[in-house]
Each structure stands twice: as C-alpha cells, then as structure tokens.
C-alpha cells in the first residue's frame, strides 16, 4: 500500500507465478485493496521508488566520479547531488592555501660546478636573491685527480723487503 514504509511493501515475486485465484487473494490482502482488478506486476510496482534507487546508484557509479574528474555529466537525466557542487568549488578554489610541497619541486641531482671567474676578472658581487632559480649556463666542472698505484722497480722492491725485515722479529724470519 502507498504511504507505508518500504520494508512493509515487499511482495514475494513467486506470487506472480502462482494461479490467478491465489494471486488475487494474496495481492488484495497485501496491498490492502479489496477492489483491485489489475494484477499485472507493472501496475503494482512503485516505479518512483525504483527510479530513485536506480538514479542514486547511477550517481555513485558514474556521475559523481565523472564530476570529480572534471568530466561533463555523462547521464544528464540524473542530476548531481547538491553537496557535489560545493565540493567541486572547494577543490578548484583559486584562493585556497597551497601546500608547501606544491610550491617547491625537486630539481634532481645537481652537478658540482666551480665558481670560476670568467675572462680573468674577479667576481666580487654576491648572487642576487632575485636571480634564484633562473637557469644559468653550466660552468666547467672542477678538475678531479685520481691516484694511481706505482709499479715497483727493483730498487723499491729491495727497500721494501729491508723495511719488512726490520719490522719482523728474529723468530718470524
């Protein structure tokens, strides 16, 4: 019956497959309408309720995710909920304070550059704070040197063995 809670309006589907006399009896009893003549399921269903349920499901699955991804409503017959408009305004607010991580980005590893004065002139000026972050031409790298192990000569080999003998006790020799 209309106006009763949804939980009390449930009708088992098996009743629509029963004999006509049984179907009439129980549908008139459950629907509290003794003068009911049309026992077709399409006339008995509460279509507004099911359309509302379908619409809310379409919102959850399709339209709300689409709106959050800045996509036009793919199902125009189903309106966006009222709270979604407010949430989208907050998300795209121009005056919203930004996070510190959004303001600064890492530039990766930098090359070690020497502060070599060019054209043999002394660079006595300090870097200007307004020039911070501006791409500068790469300066030459600092020259690096590496040690190489010497190949011992016969004379060095003799000195090494003498030094070794001096550091060992007479028992070890």
Buried (B, 14 or more C-beta within 10 A) or exposed (E): EEEEEEEEBEBEEEBEEBEEEEBBEBBBEBBEEEEEEEBEEEEBEEEEEEEEEEBEEBBEEBBBEBBEEEEEBEEEEBEBBEEBEEBBEEEEEEEEEEEEEEEEEEEEEEEEEEEEEEEEEEEEEEEEEEEEEEEEEEEEEEEEEEEEEEEEEEEEEEEEEEEEEEEEEEEEE
